[in-house]
Amino acid sequence: VTAAGAIRKPKAGRSTQHLSSGNLPPLIGAKQLSQARWPLAVLVGLALALAFPEPRWVGFAWLVPGAWLAVVAGERRWRLFGLAFVAALVFRLVSLRFLLNMPHMAGAIAGWLALSLYSALYPAAWAWLCGGSLRDGLGKLQWPWFRRLGFGLFAAATWVAFEMLQARLLGGYPWNFLGVSQFENFALIQIASVTGVYGVSFLVVWASVSLLFAVLQIRRSPANPWSWMVDVALPLLALGLVCGSGVFRVAKVPSPTNKLTVALVQPSIPQQLIWQGGTADERLAKILKLSRLALATKPDLLVWPEACASISAERWPEVFGMVKSSGVPLLFGTDDHERAEGSDEVRFYNTAAFLTPDDIQLQSYRKRRLVIFGEYIPFEKALPFMKYLSPIGGSFTAGMEPVQFT
């Protein structure tokens, strides 16, 4: 509009966008982007699941946190949480699919869904909390470097905080934490000797979010091919220091002077057989046969898996006789029970037992941190319908104290 009020028509060829404000041009339209976010959230959750065994594509773990924030950026309130939760739920459903191997299909599906829904809340809450800081969208993000750095550290610390909460709340369920995906990176995971798995998770999230900002810088300043370096310099330096010290630590591990030879017996009994009644003797016979083969290698300790077979009073002398004749102690898992003092209530425990050749008195440890929906049902007494969300039908009782086997 000119001073005289006439409208000046634009000249041909003046359609070039000027990005002096620093905003990024959208790659697709707003409507198409809104519709694409939901399948993108599904793909993010699937990619995170694929970072764990199997197929163990660990590179996805370094990309997913940043991609997750890119999917939810620009959204608000319940839509933001919905996108975050969809990605988290897909991740949990895929990574917990092994629960469907139980033969009681209705209970297996109920437990699979209940545990997936519950455990998805933690990473979803992280994406919702951090995504709230990006509610104006990545295209309008004009943070200076130090603020981007602070946000990356905040996102990593928040991820770790939710992992810690998941490991403790309602008995704890520390399953598939992000750092676990790097279990084959021996140099990187040496930091876990100081920080636990949380230190590895912190580095992965920090690097991933910093990579997101680096990509944004490349789009914002295409004429400067090195603009992205400022965002990834510190995370790369930290990773270099951690991995460098890890390599040094692994290289200087001395050769062991005292060796303990352990024979691990894995009978690979199908779940259908484990849950089928009247098969205890058959399962015990198989594991005894494998144990005698393992004892021929002269181990110092024989180990059976958790709840591999119940041992009846009639079969107990056979087990003790094997241990006594071989001179090798046995560590095995079993279900234990006792009647509560002063009542008719029978309490069941998930127990590890230690049997030595010279002592018929079992040493036992009762598991204190039970798996939600797998070993105990939360709020079972107050909300009786909760038992239908698990195939176990009832809860174990948590043990009270640690035990040192001697």
Secondary structure, 3 states (H helix, E strand, C coil): CCCCCCCCCCCCCCCCCCCCCCCCCCCCCHHHHHHHHHHHHHHHHHHHHHCCCCCCCCHHHHHHHHHHHHHHCCCCHHHHHHHHHHHHHHHHHHHCHHHHHCCCHHHHHHHHHHHHHHHHHHHHHHHHHHHHHHCCCHHHCCCCHHHHHHHHHHHHHHHHHHHHHHHHHHHCCCCCCHHHHHCCCCCHHHHHHHHCHHHHHHHHHHHHHHHHHHHHHHHHCCCCCCCCHHHHHHHHHHHHHHHHHHHHHHHCCCCCCCCCCEEECCCCCCHHHHCCCCCHHHHHHHHHHHHHHHHCCCCCEEECCCCCCCCCCCCHHHHHHHHHHHCCCEEEEEEEEEECCCCCCEEEEEEEEEEECCEEEEEEEECCCCCECCCECCCCCCCHHHHHHCCCCCCCCCCCCCCCCC
